[in-house]
């Protein structure tokens, strides 16, 4: 699941985006850039997000999104 879909889901709305950033061990600003698609996470950050979301947003979701955007160019 993409991070934007997760944040719109009931599970994603249980806490603020600032709290999701904290749980993912990144700053609020960086988390916002990830959500907006302006940045891609490192493998470590992708893993931290997967752990913070209890596996709902998987590491592969970031890779698949990147591969798809690269093929569209």
C-alpha positions as CSV (number, residue, x, y, z in Angstrom):
1,X,0.0,0.0,0.0
2,X,1.3,3.5,-0.8
3,X,1.9,5.8,2.1
4,X,-0.8,8.2,0.9
5,X,-3.4,5.5,0.9
6,X,-2.3,4.3,4.3
7,X,-2.5,7.8,5.8
8,X,-6.0,8.1,4.4
9,X,-7.1,4.8,5.9
10,X,-8.6,4.4,9.4
11,X,-5.3,2.9,10.6
12,X,-3.3,5.8,9.3
13,X,-5.5,8.3,10.9
14,X,-5.1,7.0,14.4
15,X,-2.2,9.4,15.0
16,X,-0.9,12.6,13.4
17,X,1.6,12.7,10.5
18,X,4.1,14.1,13.0
19,X,3.7,11.0,15.1
20,X,4.1,8.7,12.0
21,X,7.3,10.6,11.2
22,X,8.6,10.0,14.7
23,X,7.7,6.3,14.6
24,X,9.5,6.1,11.3
25,X,12.5,7.8,12.8
26,X,12.5,10.8,10.3
27,X,11.8,14.5,10.6
28,X,8.3,15.8,9.9
29,X,9.6,17.7,6.9
30,X,11.3,14.6,5.4
31,X,8.2,12.5,6.0
32,X,6.1,15.2,4.2
33,X,8.4,15.0,1.2
34,X,8.0,11.2,1.2
35,X,4.3,11.5,1.3
36,X,4.3,14.1,-1.5
37,X,6.6,11.9,-3.7
38,X,9.3,14.5,-3.7
39,X,11.8,12.1,-2.0
40,X,12.3,8.4,-1.9
41,X,13.4,6.7,1.3
42,X,16.6,4.9,1.9
43,X,16.3,1.2,2.5
44,X,16.6,1.8,6.2
45,X,13.8,4.4,6.2
46,X,11.6,2.2,4.1
47,X,12.2,-0.6,6.6
48,X,11.4,1.8,9.5
49,X,8.2,2.8,7.8
50,X,7.2,-0.8,7.3
51,X,7.8,-1.5,10.9
52,X,5.9,1.6,12.0
53,X,2.9,0.7,9.9
54,X,3.0,-2.9,11.1
55,X,3.8,-4.1,7.5
56,X,1.0,-2.3,5.8
57,X,3.3,0.0,3.8
58,X,6.0,-2.4,2.7
59,X,9.5,-1.7,1.5
60,X,8.6,-3.0,-1.9
61,X,5.9,-0.4,-2.3
62,X,8.6,2.3,-2.5
63,X,10.6,0.3,-5.1
64,X,7.6,-0.5,-7.2
65,X,6.5,3.1,-7.3
66,X,10.0,4.2,-8.4
67,X,10.3,1.5,-11.1
68,X,6.9,2.5,-12.5
69,X,7.8,6.2,-12.6
70,X,11.1,5.4,-14.3
71,X,9.3,3.4,-17.1
72,X,6.8,6.2,-17.7
73,X,9.6,8.7,-18.6
